[in-house]
């Protein structure tokens, strides 16, 4: 009796399962299955919105910005500018090349959408934060993030400070003092000692060994010879 009751129950369950299969639409799979989440394209953001990455609609933090005409650096070193200005130009020729104040490290695959001189320091910080895993050296003196933050505090600047040429020069002036400019001018250290100190700050400058102080580190190398570096420094600071 129990066996017959179990068989009847099993047949009833099989019939119910077949009927249910005919009525239920599967969540995944099937030729006529639609998306689980329906996107209302009519309500998508308009192209006027801003976006972080190039290729999205609106302005992009990493879209390539229009190039300014490159200013020549040769000839400036022999001008009648003050020695410190000529020294900064020499450093810039080793670090930034013809892009000058608007230079961005060539290894940065995601560049700012604006020229550095059109950005605030806060916007540069935001770009750095949003683009991890790439070089972020920026400006005429190729400030790296830790150095930029330290110098900004020392100079009394803040996030709202525009990254203008004058601001960049002032930040670089702090580094000149760190390298011993005052001691050099007072005769406390030799020209070559001062040059080596500068090379410990700017990787594009060679040390007296002929190599960058950071040679081989993160792809760094000197961009001028020691002979040229010494000759230019002799012209800037004769005697």
C-alpha positions in Angstrom: 0.0 0.0 0.0 2.8 2.3 0.9 4.6 1.5 -2.4 1.5 2.4 -4.5 1.0 5.7 -2.6 4.7 6.7 -3.3 4.4 5.9 -7.0 1.2 8.0 -7.3 2.8 10.9 -5.4 5.9 10.7 -7.7 3.7 10.8 -10.9 1.8 13.9 -9.6 5.1 15.7 -8.9 6.4 15.0 -12.4 3.2 16.3 -14.0 3.5 19.5 -11.9 7.1 20.0 -12.8 6.4 19.7 -16.6 3.6 22.3 -16.3 5.8 24.7 -14.3 8.6 24.5 -16.9 6.1 25.5 -19.7 5.1 28.7 -17.8 8.4 30.0 -16.2 10.8 32.2 -18.1 14.4 31.5 -17.2 16.5 34.3 -15.6 19.6 33.4 -17.6 19.9 31.8 -21.0 17.3 31.0 -23.6 16.9 32.5 -27.0 14.4 35.2 -26.0 15.9 36.2 -22.7 16.3 39.9 -22.2 18.9 41.7 -19.9 18.4 41.3 -16.2 18.8 45.1 -15.8 17.2 47.3 -18.4 19.2 50.5 -19.3 17.2 53.5 -20.1 19.5 55.1 -22.7 17.3 58.2 -22.9 18.3 59.1 -19.4 22.0 58.6 -19.9 24.2 61.6 -19.1 24.6 64.2 -21.8 28.0 64.9 -23.5 28.2 68.1 -21.5 29.3 66.3 -18.3 32.9 66.0 -17.2 34.8 62.7 -17.1 38.1 61.5 -15.6 39.4 59.5 -18.5 40.0 60.3 -22.2 37.5 58.7 -24.5 34.5 59.4 -22.3 32.1 62.2 -22.9 32.8 65.8 -21.8 36.1 67.3 -20.7 38.7 64.7 -19.7 41.3 65.0 -16.9 43.6 63.0 -19.1 42.8 64.2 -22.6 45.8 65.5 -24.5 46.0 69.3 -24.4 46.9 71.5 -27.3 50.6 72.1 -27.6 52.0 75.5 -27.2 54.8 76.6 -29.5 58.0 75.4 -28.0 60.2 78.1 -26.7 63.9 77.7 -27.5 66.3 77.3 -24.6 69.6 77.8 -26.5 70.8 81.4 -26.3 69.1 82.1 -23.0 72.1 80.8 -21.1 74.4 83.5 -22.6 72.0 86.4 -21.9 72.4 89.1 -19.4 69.9 87.6 -17.0 70.8 87.3 -13.3 73.0 84.3 -12.5 70.2 82.4 -10.7 67.8 82.8 -13.6 70.4 81.5 -16.0 71.1 78.6 -13.6 67.4 77.7 -13.5 67.4 77.8 -17.3 70.3 75.4 -17.4 68.5 73.0 -15.1 65.4 73.3 -17.1 67.3 72.4 -20.3 68.4 69.2 -18.6 65.0 68.4 -17.1 62.1 69.7 -19.1 63.5 70.4 -22.6 61.6 72.7 -24.9 58.2 72.2 -23.1 59.5 74.3 -20.3 56.9 75.2 -17.6 54.3 73.0 -19.3 56.5 69.8 -19.3 55.0 66.5 -18.2 57.2 63.5 -17.7 57.2 61.6 -21.0 56.4 58.3 -19.3 53.0 59.6 -18.1 50.5 57.8 -20.3 47.6 59.7 -18.8 48.4 63.4 -18.9 46.5 66.3 -17.5 43.8 67.7 -19.7 45.1 71.2 -19.2 48.6 72.7 -19.5 50.4 72.6 -16.1 50.6 76.4 -16.1 46.8 76.5 -16.4 46.3 74.2 -13.4 46.2 74.9 -9.7 48.5 72.9 -7.4 45.3 71.2 -6.1 44.4 70.1 -9.6 47.9 68.6 -10.0 47.5 66.7 -6.7 44.1 65.3 -8.0 45.7 64.2 -11.3 48.5 62.4 -9.3 46.0 60.7 -7.1 43.8 59.6 -10.0 46.7 58.2 -12.1 48.6 55.8 -9.9 51.4 53.6 -11.3 52.9 56.2 -13.7 55.5 58.9 -13.5 54.2 62.3 -12.3 57.2 64.7 -12.7 55.7 68.0 -13.8 56.7 71.5 -14.8 59.9 73.2 -15.8 61.9 71.6 -13.0 60.1 68.2 -13.1 58.8 68.2 -9.6 57.9 64.7 -8.3 54.9 64.4 -6.0 56.7 64.2 -2.6 59.0 67.1 -3.5 56.1 69.2 -4.8 54.1 68.7 -1.6 57.1 69.6 0.6 58.0 72.7 -1.4 54.4 73.8 -1.5 54.3 73.8 2.3 57.6 75.5 2.7 56.6 78.3 0.3 53.3 78.8 2.1 51.3 77.8 -1.0 48.1 75.8 -1.0 45.8 73.8 -3.3 44.3 77.0 -4.8 47.7 78.4 -5.8 48.1 78.5 -9.6 51.1 76.5 -11.0 52.4 79.5 -12.8 55.9 80.0 -14.1 56.6 82.4 -11.2 55.4 79.8 -8.7 57.5 77.1 -10.3 60.6 79.4 -10.2 60.0 80.1 -6.5 59.7 76.4 -5.7 62.9 75.7 -7.6 64.6 78.5 -5.7 64.1 76.6 -2.5 65.8 73.6 -4.0 68.8 75.9 -5.0 69.2 76.9 -1.4 68.9 73.2 -0.3 71.8 72.5 -2.7 74.0 75.1 -1.0 73.6 78.2 -3.3 74.3 80.6 -0.4 77.3 78.7 0.7 78.6 78.5 -2.9 78.2 82.2 -3.4 80.0 82.9 -0.1 82.9 80.7 -1.1 82.1 78.0 1.4 81.9 75.2 -1.2 83.5 74.9 -4.6 81.6 75.2 -7.9 82.0 71.5 -8.5 80.7 70.6 -5.1 77.7 72.8 -5.8 77.2 71.2 -9.2 77.2 67.7 -7.6 74.7 68.9 -5.0 72.4 70.1 -7.8 72.8 66.7 -9.6 71.6 65.0 -6.4 68.3 67.0 -6.8 67.9 66.9 -10.6 68.5 63.6 -12.3 69.0 65.2 -15.7 72.2 66.8 -14.5 75.4 64.7 -14.4 77.7 64.3 -11.4 81.4 64.6 -11.8 81.4 60.9 -12.7 79.7 61.9 -15.9 76.5 60.0 -14.9 73.3 61.0 -13.2 73.3 60.5 -9.5 70.2 58.4 -10.2 71.6 56.6 -13.3 69.5 53.5 -14.1 67.0 54.2 -11.4 63.5 54.4 -12.9 65.1 54.9 -16.3 67.0 58.1 -15.2 70.1 59.3 -17.0 72.0 62.5 -17.4 70.9 64.6 -20.4 74.1 66.5 -20.8 77.8 65.8 -20.4 79.8 66.9 -17.4 81.9 69.0 -19.8 79.0 71.0 -21.0 77.5 71.3 -17.5 80.9 72.6 -16.2 81.3 75.0 -19.1 77.9 76.5 -18.7 78.3 76.9 -14.9 81.7 78.5 -15.5 80.0 81.1 -17.8 77.2 81.7 -15.2 79.6 81.9 -12.2 83.0 82.9 -13.6 86.0 83.0 -11.3 
